[in-house]
Amino acid sequence: MSSPREFKKKLATVSRLWAEKDYDQALAEVEGLLEVWPGNGHLHILWAGLVQLQERPSHGLDEVKQALQQAVDLEKSSPAGAIELGHFLDAVEDDPKAATKAYAEGIAAARQLLIDGLISQAKALLQLDRREESMRCLLEVLHLMEFQRVAKRTRSAATTAEQIEELLSEVLSRRSA
């Protein structure tokens, strides 16, 4: 079951079982997937959610928290693990301070993904000579970057700024041509 096709089929089975509220069987499927794909953060999130939905849980809440933390560690650029961990910390552990930190990490990852996508889209739109749409993407990036904390700006923020400057120059030079 190591092929991506088989993985997708098993995930579809998990989704169907979850929709049918057959949480025990869905959990068994996810556990089988985790044996083959232990580095998949999404599977750890599914596992944690299914354990919490069982009528007679076979795992403790400490294991749920550990699985969510592992999802965060495995996929730092994905917001899903951090947001799910935030839900857990807030609703289960009643720790809004820790939940706020987890949510902030998830939001920062989501914002960075959106910025990366918008910059890539702006570049593709420029290739299609769709300057106005490209400019709208860049303006949205600038707006999103306002929300990044000055203290947390990293090399990727500097690279993003350089990319924006380069794209704006290209948009403006094409406009005047």
C-alpha positions in Angstrom: 0.0 0.0 0.0 2.9 2.4 -0.6 1.7 3.8 -3.9 0.0 7.3 -4.0 -3.0 5.8 -5.8 -3.6 3.2 -3.0 -3.0 6.0 -0.4 -5.8 8.1 -2.1 -8.1 5.1 -2.1 -7.6 4.5 1.6 -8.2 8.2 2.3 -11.4 8.1 0.4 -12.4 5.0 2.5 -11.6 7.0 5.7 -13.7 9.9 4.5 -16.6 7.6 3.7 -16.4 5.9 7.1 -16.2 9.2 8.9 -19.3 10.5 7.0 -21.1 7.3 8.0 -20.0 7.9 11.6 -18.1 4.6 11.7 -15.3 6.2 13.7 -13.7 2.9 15.0 -13.3 1.5 11.4 -12.1 4.9 10.1 -9.5 5.0 12.9 -8.3 1.5 12.1 -7.8 2.6 8.4 -5.9 5.7 9.5 -3.7 3.6 11.8 -2.9 1.3 8.9 -2.0 4.3 6.8 0.2 5.7 9.5 2.2 2.4 9.6 3.2 3.0 5.9 3.2 6.9 5.9 4.3 7.9 9.4 5.6 11.3 8.2 2.3 12.5 6.9 1.0 15.3 9.1 -2.5 15.1 7.7 -2.9 11.5 8.9 -1.9 12.5 12.4 -4.6 15.2 12.4 -7.2 12.6 11.1 -6.1 10.1 13.8 -6.4 12.7 16.6 -9.9 13.7 15.4 -11.1 10.2 15.1 -9.8 9.2 18.6 -11.9 12.1 20.0 -15.0 10.9 18.2 -14.9 7.4 19.5 -17.6 6.4 22.0 -15.1 4.1 23.8 -11.8 5.8 23.1 -8.9 3.4 22.7 -6.3 6.2 23.2 -5.9 9.0 25.8 -6.1 12.8 25.3 -2.4 13.0 25.9 -1.8 10.9 22.8 -4.2 13.1 20.8 -2.2 16.2 21.8 1.0 14.4 20.9 -0.3 13.4 17.5 -1.4 17.0 16.8 2.0 18.3 17.9 3.7 15.8 15.6 1.5 17.0 12.7 2.8 20.6 13.4 6.4 19.4 13.6 6.1 17.3 10.4 4.6 20.1 8.3 5.7 23.5 9.5 4.5 25.3 6.4 1.0 23.8 6.7 -1.5 25.7 8.9 -3.8 22.7 9.5 -1.9 21.1 12.3 -1.4 24.3 14.3 -5.0 25.3 13.9 -6.2 21.8 15.0 -3.8 21.9 18.0 -5.3 25.3 18.9 -8.8 23.9 18.8 -7.6 21.0 21.1 -5.8 23.3 23.5 -8.8 25.6 23.7 -11.7 23.1 23.8 -10.2 20.1 25.6 -7.4 21.5 27.8 -9.1 24.9 28.4 -5.8 26.7 27.8 -6.6 29.8 25.7 -3.1 31.1 26.1 -1.5 28.1 24.5 -4.4 27.9 22.0 -3.7 31.5 21.0 0.0 30.7 20.3 -1.0 27.6 18.2 -3.5 29.6 16.2 -1.0 32.4 15.6 1.5 29.8 14.2 -1.3 28.4 11.9 -2.3 31.9 10.8 1.3 32.8 10.0 1.7 29.6 7.9 -1.5 30.2 6.1 -0.6 33.8 5.4 2.8 32.8 4.0 1.2 30.2 1.7 -1.2 32.8 0.5 1.6 35.3 -0.2 3.6 32.7 -2.0 0.6 31.7 -4.2 -0.3 35.4 -4.9 3.3 36.2 -6.0 3.4 33.1 -8.3 0.0 34.0 -9.7 1.2 37.6 -10.3 4.2 36.2 -12.3 2.0 34.0 -14.4 -0.5 36.8 -15.1 2.4 39.0 -16.2 3.5 36.3 -18.7 -0.1 36.5 -20.0 0.2 40.3 -20.2 -2.6 40.7 -17.7 -1.0 43.6 -15.8 -4.0 44.8 -13.9 -4.7 41.4 -12.4 -1.1 41.0 -11.6 -1.1 44.3 -9.9 -4.1 43.3 -7.8 -2.3 40.2 -6.6 0.7 42.3 -5.6 -1.4 44.8 -3.7 -3.0 41.9 -1.9 0.5 40.6 -1.0 1.4 44.0 0.3 -1.7 44.1 2.4 -1.0 40.6 3.9 2.6 41.6 4.7 1.3 44.5 6.8 0.1 41.8 9.3 3.4 40.1 9.7 5.1 41.2 12.9 8.1 43.3 12.3 10.1 41.2 14.8 9.2 38.0 13.0 10.2 39.1 9.5 12.7 36.7 8.1 14.8 36.2 5.1 11.6 34.9 3.3 10.0 38.3 4.0 13.0 40.0 2.5 12.9 37.7 -0.5 9.2 38.4 -0.9 9.8 42.1 -0.8 12.5 41.7 -3.5 10.1 39.6 -5.7 7.4 42.3 -5.3 9.8 45.0 -6.2 10.9 43.1 -9.3 7.4 42.4 -10.4 6.2 45.9 -9.9 9.1 47.2 -12.0 8.1 44.8 -14.7 4.4 45.8 -14.5 5.4 49.5 -14.6 7.9 49.0 -17.5 5.3 47.2 -19.6 2.8 49.9 -18.9 5.1 52.6 -20.2 6.1 50.6 -23.3 
